[in-house]
Amino acid sequence: MTASSIGEAAVAEARSWIGTPYQHQASLKGIGCDCLGLVRGVWRALHGAEPQIVPPYAPDWAEASGGETLADALSRYCERADVNAPMAGDIVLFRWRQGLAAKHAAIVSHGGLMIHAHYGIAVSEVALCGWWRRRVAFSFRFPG
């Protein structure tokens, strides 16, 4: 598969999760997921079994770990992508503010949009607007 066909498949799968309620640590389409659970679910749809088991994590895991845990894990299995020009299907990681680890993930869709699960909100497709763009710390591409 080409990068663009993997990206299209990732967007289509992520869109099929829209409306899934937010549930910390979950990854079940239509039942519940968090931002990482959405990425995990898209991975399973594209590639089958997840490459590693995700250990339990607290909502403040990024602050407690002090490292780029999420980015480090994704870099083992995904290609790095251009943070300034993410393509449809790319995974983007957000840093809430300088000095903090990136702890939120979304999948870029089309036309300046992204799909994500945010605390208290079901999976939705929203604008990857300036507020979000300023917080993008990493971008990855699902492997082909």
N, C-alpha and C positions, 0 to 999 in steps of 0.2 A: 504494500500500500504506500502511496505517496504521502508526504506531509499534509497536503491539502485534503486528501480523502480521509486520513486519520482525523484531521481537524473537523471535517464535516460530520464524521461519525460521532465524534466527541460532543459536538454541539447538539446533534439530534438526540443523543442519549441524555445529555444534561437537561434538555428541554422536556424530556419525558418525565423528569423528576419535579417539574414545576408544580407547586401546590403541596408537596410533601412537607408535613409539619416539622418545625425545628425540634430536634431532640439531641441533646449533648451525647456524644460518642456513638450515636446510632448511624446505620448505613443501610436502611431498607426503604426502597422506593415506595412511596405512597403511605408508609407507616411513620417514618421519622429519620432525620439525619441532621448532622451539623455540617459545617463547610468541608471538613476533611472527609466526612462520610459521603458527601456528594462526589468528591474526587475519587474516593475508593470505589463507589458504585459505578462510575463511568469507566474506571480502570477494568473492573470485572466484566463489564459489557464488551469492552474492546479486546481484552487479553485473557480473560478467565480468572483464575485464582490470583489473589493479591500476592505480590512478591515477598511480603513480610507481614507478620502479625502485628497489629497496632496495639501496644499495651494500653491499659487504662490511663486516662489523663484527666487532670482537673481543669476547670475553666481558666485557671491562672498558670497553666503549665509553662508557658513561654517565659513569664516573669521569673518563675522558680528555677527553670533550667539554666538561664543565663546564656544559652547558645542558640544557634540557628537550627534547632532540631528539625523543623519541618522542611526547610530548604535543604539541609544535609541529606535527609531521607529521600526527597524527590530527586536530588542530583545523582543518586545511585541508580535510578531506574528510568529517568527521563532526560531528554536533551535540554540544555540551557537554551533559552530563546531571548530575543531582544526585548528588554524591559520597555524600551521606548516605542516599540512597534509590534505589540503582540498580535498574532494572527488568530483567526477563528479556531477554537479548540485548544488554545494555549491555556495553561494553568498560571494564574497570577497570584502572588503572595503579597499581602499587605502588612506594612509596619504602621501601627497606630501613631507612633511618634519616634523621632530620632532617638537612637540609643536603646530602643526596645527590639526584641526579636520579632520577626514576621510571624503572625499567628492567625491570619485570616486568609482563606483561599477562595478563588472564584474561577470559573471557566469563561473565557472570552467567547462571545457569540458574534453577531454581525452588526454592522452599523453603529459601532461605538457602544455596544451593550455587553453585559456580562450576566452570568447565571451564578447565583450563590445562595447559601443558607446562612441567615444571620439570626443571632439570638432573638427569640420572640417572634420571628417572621418565617413563614413557610418559604420554601425554595421559590425564588422569583428571578425574573429577568429584568434588570434595571440598567440605567445609563452608567457607563464607565466614565463618569464626568470628572471634572477637574479635581474635586475633593478626593475621589478614589485614585485618580491617576497620580496625584502627588504622593500617595502612600504606597505605590507599587515598589516593592523591594527586589523581587525576583520574578522571573518568568520561565516556565518550562513547557516543553512539548511532549505529548504522549509519544512513546516510541512506535515505530512502524515495524 
